[in-house]
Structure formats: structure tokens, C-alpha cells
Amino acid sequence: MSDWLPPALVPDAFSGALAQRMLSMLVISEDLPAQDNRVRITPDGRLRLEYEHNNLEGHERLVQTLKASLDGFVDHAHPISQHHLQLDSLLPLYGTAHQLGTVRFGTDPKSSVLDPWCKAHELDNLYVVDTSFFVSSAAVNPTLTTVANAMRVGDHLKERLGARTPAAAPT
């Protein structure tokens, strides 16, 4: 509703009544890597995020699958299933939760910033272990993958620096 009317202008009684009768579903699909989706620095030094929605055909198939699975979910004796209002929209850029793919990795410094160990090609002491080097998250929360990668890079750093693992405490 906020696309058409600022939330401050919607009476609380109306929005409360609507919320009590609503079942909301969010369909999340994978955002595929796109070379033109990137962060740039403008000539005046500000950051500019350039993003174009993609994989819309796959998203639409997922939405249609959800709709088809709900087709039989109608009980004419129950008032909630007799009314249907559908608003379809894509989340705007500010609605994204997991930013990925802002730092490319690979073996060639001409086409990537990080090597496969997440170390900056040009700096010996800079490792990036957040989600920025991920190509995609397959439309799922990437937190566990981020933790696993940080542990992988940590083990690499321990080996590279010749660090020893502390002895286990006596039991």
C-alpha cells in the first residue's frame, strides 16, 4: 500500500483491521550474477550502486508454482478464503538484505580483486571474508557459508604464517 499512499496517512484502525485478515507471502528467487551490477565511485567521490533486476523468468515460474499450490486452498464456508487481493512487486534495491558479488575473485588480477583465498591481489595483508566475493547465494541466507569460508581462510592464514594450534587443555 505504501507504493500509493504514505503509511502515515493510513488510519491505524484500517491498517490494523487489514493486517488481522491478511496472509502475506514473500517469494524469494535467486539474483544471478551480472557484470553491470556494481558499485562505482562517481567523479565527485560518492558511491553509486548500479543494479538491474534479473532472473525474472525464473522468479515468475516460482510465483506461478506458489499460486498453483494454493489453488485448492479455498473453503467457501470460511470468509478469509473467499476474498483475494494480490499485489505483485519486486523489492526495491533498499529492500535487499544480503549484498553479494561486489568484489570479484579469481586467479587473474586483471579481471578480479581477490585470489581464491580471498586475499587482495595487490596487497599482501588484506583478506575479504564477507559475502562480497560470493557469486550468488541461491536465494538463501548466506551466513553459514560466510562463516565456513572465514574458517577456511583462517586455516589458510594459520598455515601461511606458520601458526601453531594451542595444545588442548588437560581433562
CNS distance restraints for C-alpha pairs under 8 A (distance, minus, plus):
assign (resid   1 and name CA) (resid   5 and name CA) 6.12 0.50 0.50
assign (resid   1 and name CA) (resid   6 and name CA) 7.97 0.50 0.50
assign (resid   1 and name CA) (resid   7 and name CA) 7.78 0.50 0.50
assign (resid   2 and name CA) (resid   6 and name CA) 5.24 0.50 0.50
assign (resid   2 and name CA) (resid   7 and name CA) 5.74 0.50 0.50
assign (resid   5 and name CA) (resid   9 and name CA) 6.83 0.50 0.50
assign (resid   5 and name CA) (resid  10 and name CA) 7.37 0.50 0.50
assign (resid   6 and name CA) (resid  10 and name CA) 7.18 0.50 0.50
assign (resid  10 and name CA) (resid  14 and name CA) 7.02 0.50 0.50
assign (resid  10 and name CA) (resid  15 and name CA) 6.65 0.50 0.50
assign (resid  11 and name CA) (resid  15 and name CA) 6.39 0.50 0.50
assign (resid  12 and name CA) (resid  16 and name CA) 5.81 0.50 0.50
assign (resid  13 and name CA) (resid  17 and name CA) 6.08 0.50 0.50
assign (resid  14 and name CA) (resid  18 and name CA) 6.12 0.50 0.50
assign (resid  15 and name CA) (resid  19 and name CA) 6.02 0.50 0.50
assign (resid  16 and name CA) (resid  20 and name CA) 6.28 0.50 0.50
assign (resid  17 and name CA) (resid  21 and name CA) 6.68 0.50 0.50
assign (resid  18 and name CA) (resid  22 and name CA) 6.24 0.50 0.50
assign (resid  21 and name CA) (resid  80 and name CA) 6.86 0.50 0.50
assign (resid  27 and name CA) (resid  59 and name CA) 7.99 0.50 0.50
assign (resid  27 and name CA) (resid  62 and name CA) 7.46 0.50 0.50
assign (resid  27 and name CA) (resid  63 and name CA) 6.64 0.50 0.50
assign (resid  28 and name CA) (resid  59 and name CA) 7.63 0.50 0.50
assign (resid  28 and name CA) (resid 139 and name CA) 6.09 0.50 0.50
assign (resid  29 and name CA) (resid  55 and name CA) 7.96 0.50 0.50
assign (resid  29 and name CA) (resid  58 and name CA) 7.40 0.50 0.50
assign (resid  29 and name CA) (resid  59 and name CA) 5.45 0.50 0.50
assign (resid  29 and name CA) (resid  62 and name CA) 7.48 0.50 0.50
assign (resid  29 and name CA) (resid 138 and name CA) 7.48 0.50 0.50
assign (resid  29 and name CA) (resid 139 and name CA) 5.20 0.50 0.50
assign (resid  30 and name CA) (resid  55 and name CA) 7.03 0.50 0.50
assign (resid  30 and name CA) (resid  59 and name CA) 7.70 0.50 0.50
assign (resid  30 and name CA) (resid 136 and name CA) 7.48 0.50 0.50
assign (resid  30 and name CA) (resid 137 and name CA) 7.15 0.50 0.50
assign (resid  30 and name CA) (resid 138 and name CA) 5.00 0.50 0.50
assign (resid  30 and name CA) (resid 139 and name CA) 4.36 0.50 0.50
assign (resid  31 and name CA) (resid  53 and name CA) 7.41 0.50 0.50
assign (resid  31 and name CA) (resid  54 and name CA) 6.18 0.50 0.50
assign (resid  31 and name CA) (resid  55 and name CA) 6.18 0.50 0.50
assign (resid  31 and name CA) (resid 136 and name CA) 7.00 0.50 0.50
assign (resid  31 and name CA) (resid 138 and name CA) 7.52 0.50 0.50
assign (resid  31 and name CA) (resid 139 and name CA) 7.05 0.50 0.50
assign (resid  32 and name CA) (resid  54 and name CA) 6.49 0.50 0.50
assign (resid  32 and name CA) (resid  55 and name CA) 6.28 0.50 0.50
assign (resid  32 and name CA) (resid 135 and name CA) 7.91 0.50 0.50
assign (resid  32 and name CA) (resid 136 and name CA) 6.39 0.50 0.50
assign (resid  33 and name CA) (resid  37 and name CA) 7.82 0.50 0.50
assign (resid  33 and name CA) (resid 101 and name CA) 7.18 0.50 0.50
assign (resid  33 and name CA) (resid 135 and name CA) 6.05 0.50 0.50
assign (resid  33 and name CA) (resid 136 and name CA) 6.54 0.50 0.50
assign (resid  36 and name CA) (resid  50 and name CA) 7.20 0.50 0.50
assign (resid  36 and name CA) (resid  51 and name CA) 7.29 0.50 0.50
assign (resid  36 and name CA) (resid  52 and name CA) 7.93 0.50 0.50
assign (resid  37 and name CA) (resid  49 and name CA) 7.67 0.50 0.50
assign (resid  37 and name CA) (resid  50 and name CA) 5.27 0.50 0.50
assign (resid  37 and name CA) (resid  51 and name CA) 4.57 0.50 0.50
assign (resid  37 and name CA) (resid  52 and name CA) 6.43 0.50 0.50
assign (resid  38 and name CA) (resid  49 and name CA) 6.03 0.50 0.50
assign (resid  38 and name CA) (resid  50 and name CA) 5.31 0.50 0.50
assign (resid  38 and name CA) (resid  51 and name CA) 6.68 0.50 0.50
assign (resid  38 and name CA) (resid 102 and name CA) 6.08 0.50 0.50
assign (resid  39 and name CA) (resid  47 and name CA) 6.71 0.50 0.50
assign (resid  39 and name CA) (resid  48 and name CA) 5.65 0.50 0.50
assign (resid  39 and name CA) (resid  49 and name CA) 4.57 0.50 0.50
assign (resid  39 and name CA) (resid  50 and name CA) 6.15 0.50 0.50
assign (resid  39 and name CA) (resid 102 and name CA) 6.71 0.50 0.50
assign (resid  40 and name CA) (resid  47 and name CA) 5.75 0.50 0.50
assign (resid  40 and name CA) (resid  48 and name CA) 5.10 0.50 0.50
assign (resid  40 and name CA) (resid  49 and name CA) 6.41 0.50 0.50
assign (resid  40 and name CA) (resid  50 and name CA) 7.57 0.50 0.50
assign (resid  41 and name CA) (resid  45 and name CA) 5.69 0.50 0.50
assign (resid  41 and name CA) (resid  46 and name CA) 5.54 0.50 0.50
assign (resid  41 and name CA) (resid  47 and name CA) 4.67 0.50 0.50
assign (resid  41 and name CA) (resid  48 and name CA) 5.98 0.50 0.50
assign (resid  42 and name CA) (resid  46 and name CA) 5.28 0.50 0.50
assign (resid  42 and name CA) (resid  47 and name CA) 6.18 0.50 0.50
assign (resid  42 and name CA) (resid  48 and name CA) 6.50 0.50 0.50
assign (resid  51 and name CA) (resid  93 and name CA) 7.70 0.50 0.50
assign (resid  55 and name CA) (resid  59 and name CA) 6.27 0.50 0.50
assign (resid  56 and name CA) (resid  60 and name CA) 6.01 0.50 0.50
assign (resid  57 and name CA) (resid  61 and name CA) 6.31 0.50 0.50
assign (resid  58 and name CA) (resid  62 and name CA) 6.34 0.50 0.50
assign (resid  59 and name CA) (resid  63 and name CA) 6.27 0.50 0.50
assign (resid  60 and name CA) (resid  64 and name CA) 6.12 0.50 0.50
assign (resid  61 and name CA) (resid  65 and name CA) 6.15 0.50 0.50
assign (resid  62 and name CA) (resid  66 and name CA) 6.35 0.50 0.50
assign (resid  63 and name CA) (resid  67 and name CA) 6.25 0.50 0.50
assign (resid  64 and name CA) (resid  68 and name CA) 6.08 0.50 0.50
assign (resid  65 and name CA) (resid  69 and name CA) 6.18 0.50 0.50
assign (resid  66 and name CA) (resid  70 and name CA) 6.39 0.50 0.50
assign (resid  67 and name CA) (resid  71 and name CA) 6.35 0.50 0.50
assign (resid  73 and name CA) (resid  81 and name CA) 7.62 0.50 0.50
assign (resid  74 and name CA) (resid  81 and name CA) 5.36 0.50 0.50
assign (resid  74 and name CA) (resid  82 and name CA) 7.13 0.50 0.50
assign (resid  75 and name CA) (resid  81 and name CA) 5.95 0.50 0.50
assign (resid  75 and name CA) (resid  82 and name CA) 7.39 0.50 0.50
assign (resid  76 and name CA) (resid  81 and name CA) 6.78 0.50 0.50
assign (resid  76 and name CA) (resid  82 and name CA) 6.08 0.50 0.50
assign (resid  78 and name CA) (resid  82 and name CA) 7.03 0.50 0.50
assign (resid  79 and name CA) (resid  83 and name CA) 7.29 0.50 0.50
assign (resid  91 and name CA) (resid  95 and name CA) 5.52 0.50 0.50
assign (resid  91 and name CA) (resid  96 and name CA) 7.17 0.50 0.50
assign (resid  92 and name CA) (resid  96 and name CA) 7.34 0.50 0.50
assign (resid  98 and name CA) (resid 131 and name CA) 7.76 0.50 0.50
assign (resid  98 and name CA) (resid 141 and name CA) 7.35 0.50 0.50
assign (resid  98 and name CA) (resid 142 and name CA) 7.55 0.50 0.50
assign (resid  99 and name CA) (resid 131 and name CA) 6.84 0.50 0.50
assign (resid  99 and name CA) (resid 132 and name CA) 6.68 0.50 0.50
assign (resid 100 and name CA) (resid 131 and name CA) 5.30 0.50 0.50
assign (resid 100 and name CA) (resid 132 and name CA) 4.60 0.50 0.50
assign (resid 100 and name CA) (resid 133 and name CA) 6.63 0.50 0.50
assign (resid 100 and name CA) (resid 134 and name CA) 5.57 0.50 0.50
assign (resid 100 and name CA) (resid 135 and name CA) 6.72 0.50 0.50
assign (resid 100 and name CA) (resid 136 and name CA) 6.59 0.50 0.50
assign (resid 100 and name CA) (resid 137 and name CA) 7.66 0.50 0.50
assign (resid 101 and name CA) (resid 131 and name CA) 7.24 0.50 0.50
assign (resid 101 and name CA) (resid 132 and name CA) 4.83 0.50 0.50
assign (resid 101 and name CA) (resid 133 and name CA) 5.19 0.50 0.50
assign (resid 101 and name CA) (resid 134 and name CA) 5.23 0.50 0.50
assign (resid 101 and name CA) (resid 135 and name CA) 5.22 0.50 0.50
assign (resid 101 and name CA) (resid 136 and name CA) 7.05 0.50 0.50
assign (resid 102 and name CA) (resid 132 and name CA) 4.93 0.50 0.50
assign (resid 102 and name CA) (resid 133 and name CA) 6.45 0.50 0.50
assign (resid 103 and name CA) (resid 112 and name CA) 7.55 0.50 0.50
assign (resid 103 and name CA) (resid 113 and name CA) 6.33 0.50 0.50
assign (resid 103 and name CA) (resid 114 and name CA) 7.32 0.50 0.50
assign (resid 103 and name CA) (resid 132 and name CA) 5.28 0.50 0.50
assign (resid 103 and name CA) (resid 133 and name CA) 4.86 0.50 0.50
assign (resid 104 and name CA) (resid 111 and name CA) 7.69 0.50 0.50
assign (resid 104 and name CA) (resid 112 and name CA) 4.92 0.50 0.50
assign (resid 104 and name CA) (resid 113 and name CA) 5.68 0.50 0.50
assign (resid 104 and name CA) (resid 114 and name CA) 6.51 0.50 0.50
assign (resid 104 and name CA) (resid 132 and name CA) 7.86 0.50 0.50
assign (resid 104 and name CA) (resid 133 and name CA) 5.54 0.50 0.50
assign (resid 104 and name CA) (resid 134 and name CA) 7.98 0.50 0.50
assign (resid 104 and name CA) (resid 135 and name CA) 7.93 0.50 0.50
assign (resid 105 and name CA) (resid 112 and name CA) 4.86 0.50 0.50
assign (resid 105 and name CA) (resid 113 and name CA) 5.67 0.50 0.50
assign (resid 105 and name CA) (resid 114 and name CA) 4.40 0.50 0.50
assign (resid 105 and name CA) (resid 115 and name CA) 5.49 0.50 0.50
assign (resid 105 and name CA) (resid 116 and name CA) 6.33 0.50 0.50
assign (resid 105 and name CA) (resid 118 and name CA) 7.07 0.50 0.50
assign (resid 105 and name CA) (resid 133 and name CA) 6.14 0.50 0.50
assign (resid 106 and name CA) (resid 111 and name CA) 7.53 0.50 0.50
assign (resid 106 and name CA) (resid 112 and name CA) 5.51 0.50 0.50
assign (resid 106 and name CA) (resid 113 and name CA) 7.56 0.50 0.50
assign (resid 106 and name CA) (resid 114 and name CA) 6.25 0.50 0.50
assign (resid 106 and name CA) (resid 115 and name CA) 5.06 0.50 0.50
assign (resid 106 and name CA) (resid 116 and name CA) 5.67 0.50 0.50
assign (resid 107 and name CA) (resid 112 and name CA) 7.27 0.50 0.50
assign (resid 107 and name CA) (resid 114 and name CA) 7.82 0.50 0.50
assign (resid 107 and name CA) (resid 115 and name CA) 5.39 0.50 0.50
assign (resid 107 and name CA) (resid 116 and name CA) 6.69 0.50 0.50
assign (resid 108 and name CA) (resid 112 and name CA) 6.01 0.50 0.50
assign (resid 108 and name CA) (resid 115 and name CA) 7.78 0.50 0.50
assign (resid 109 and name CA) (resid 113 and name CA) 6.14 0.50 0.50
assign (resid 109 and name CA) (resid 114 and name CA) 7.58 0.50 0.50
assign (resid 109 and name CA) (resid 115 and name CA) 7.86 0.50 0.50
assign (resid 109 and name CA) (resid 121 and name CA) 5.99 0.50 0.50
assign (resid 113 and name CA) (resid 120 and name CA) 5.67 0.50 0.50
assign (resid 113 and name CA) (resid 121 and name CA) 6.02 0.50 0.50
assign (resid 114 and name CA) (resid 118 and name CA) 5.09 0.50 0.50
assign (resid 114 and name CA) (resid 119 and name CA) 5.13 0.50 0.50
assign (resid 114 and name CA) (resid 120 and name CA) 4.35 0.50 0.50
assign (resid 114 and name CA) (resid 121 and name CA) 5.53 0.50 0.50
assign (resid 114 and name CA) (resid 127 and name CA) 7.93 0.50 0.50
assign (resid 114 and name CA) (resid 128 and name CA) 7.80 0.50 0.50
assign (resid 114 and name CA) (resid 133 and name CA) 7.92 0.50 0.50
assign (resid 115 and name CA) (resid 119 and name CA) 5.41 0.50 0.50
assign (resid 115 and name CA) (resid 120 and name CA) 6.34 0.50 0.50
assign (resid 115 and name CA) (resid 121 and name CA) 6.08 0.50 0.50
assign (resid 117 and name CA) (resid 127 and name CA) 7.90 0.50 0.50
assign (resid 117 and name CA) (resid 153 and name CA) 6.08 0.50 0.50
assign (resid 117 and name CA) (resid 156 and name CA) 7.58 0.50 0.50
assign (resid 118 and name CA) (resid 127 and name CA) 5.36 0.50 0.50
assign (resid 118 and name CA) (resid 128 and name CA) 5.44 0.50 0.50
assign (resid 118 and name CA) (resid 129 and name CA) 6.46 0.50 0.50
assign (resid 118 and name CA) (resid 133 and name CA) 7.73 0.50 0.50
assign (resid 118 and name CA) (resid 153 and name CA) 7.23 0.50 0.50
assign (resid 119 and name CA) (resid 123 and name CA) 7.50 0.50 0.50
assign (resid 119 and name CA) (resid 124 and name CA) 7.17 0.50 0.50
assign (resid 119 and name CA) (resid 125 and name CA) 7.53 0.50 0.50
assign (resid 119 and name CA) (resid 126 and name CA) 5.71 0.50 0.50
assign (resid 119 and name CA) (resid 127 and name CA) 4.24 0.50 0.50
assign (resid 119 and name CA) (resid 128 and name CA) 6.48 0.50 0.50
assign (resid 120 and name CA) (resid 124 and name CA) 6.94 0.50 0.50
assign (resid 120 and name CA) (resid 125 and name CA) 7.88 0.50 0.50
assign (resid 120 and name CA) (resid 126 and name CA) 5.64 0.50 0.50
assign (resid 120 and name CA) (resid 127 and name CA) 6.09 0.50 0.50
assign (resid 120 and name CA) (resid 128 and name CA) 7.58 0.50 0.50
assign (resid 128 and name CA) (resid 132 and name CA) 7.88 0.50 0.50
assign (resid 128 and name CA) (resid 133 and name CA) 7.70 0.50 0.50
assign (resid 129 and name CA) (resid 133 and name CA) 7.69 0.50 0.50
assign (resid 129 and name CA) (resid 146 and name CA) 7.03 0.50 0.50
assign (resid 129 and name CA) (resid 149 and name CA) 6.80 0.50 0.50
assign (resid 129 and name CA) (resid 150 and name CA) 5.45 0.50 0.50
assign (resid 129 and name CA) (resid 153 and name CA) 7.55 0.50 0.50
assign (resid 130 and name CA) (resid 146 and name CA) 6.10 0.50 0.50
assign (resid 130 and name CA) (resid 150 and name CA) 7.74 0.50 0.50
assign (resid 131 and name CA) (resid 142 and name CA) 7.41 0.50 0.50
assign (resid 131 and name CA) (resid 146 and name CA) 6.23 0.50 0.50
assign (resid 137 and name CA) (resid 141 and name CA) 6.99 0.50 0.50
assign (resid 137 and name CA) (resid 142 and name CA) 5.88 0.50 0.50
assign (resid 142 and name CA) (resid 146 and name CA) 6.08 0.50 0.50
assign (resid 143 and name CA) (resid 147 and name CA) 6.27 0.50 0.50
assign (resid 144 and name CA) (resid 148 and name CA) 6.13 0.50 0.50
assign (resid 145 and name CA) (resid 149 and name CA) 6.06 0.50 0.50
assign (resid 146 and name CA) (resid 150 and name CA) 6.16 0.50 0.50
assign (resid 147 and name CA) (resid 151 and name CA) 6.25 0.50 0.50
assign (resid 148 and name CA) (resid 152 and name CA) 6.23 0.50 0.50
assign (resid 149 and name CA) (resid 153 and name CA) 6.14 0.50 0.50
assign (resid 150 and name CA) (resid 154 and name CA) 5.93 0.50 0.50
assign (resid 151 and name CA) (resid 155 and name CA) 6.13 0.50 0.50
assign (resid 152 and name CA) (resid 156 and name CA) 6.36 0.50 0.50
assign (resid 153 and name CA) (resid 157 and name CA) 6.16 0.50 0.50
assign (resid 154 and name CA) (resid 158 and name CA) 6.19 0.50 0.50
assign (resid 155 and name CA) (resid 159 and name CA) 6.25 0.50 0.50
assign (resid 156 and name CA) (resid 160 and name CA) 5.97 0.50 0.50
assign (resid 157 and name CA) (resid 161 and name CA) 5.91 0.50 0.50
assign (resid 158 and name CA) (resid 162 and name CA) 5.87 0.50 0.50
assign (resid 158 and name CA) (resid 163 and name CA) 4.91 0.50 0.50
assign (resid 158 and name CA) (resid 164 and name CA) 7.41 0.50 0.50
assign (resid 159 and name CA) (resid 163 and name CA) 6.29 0.50 0.50
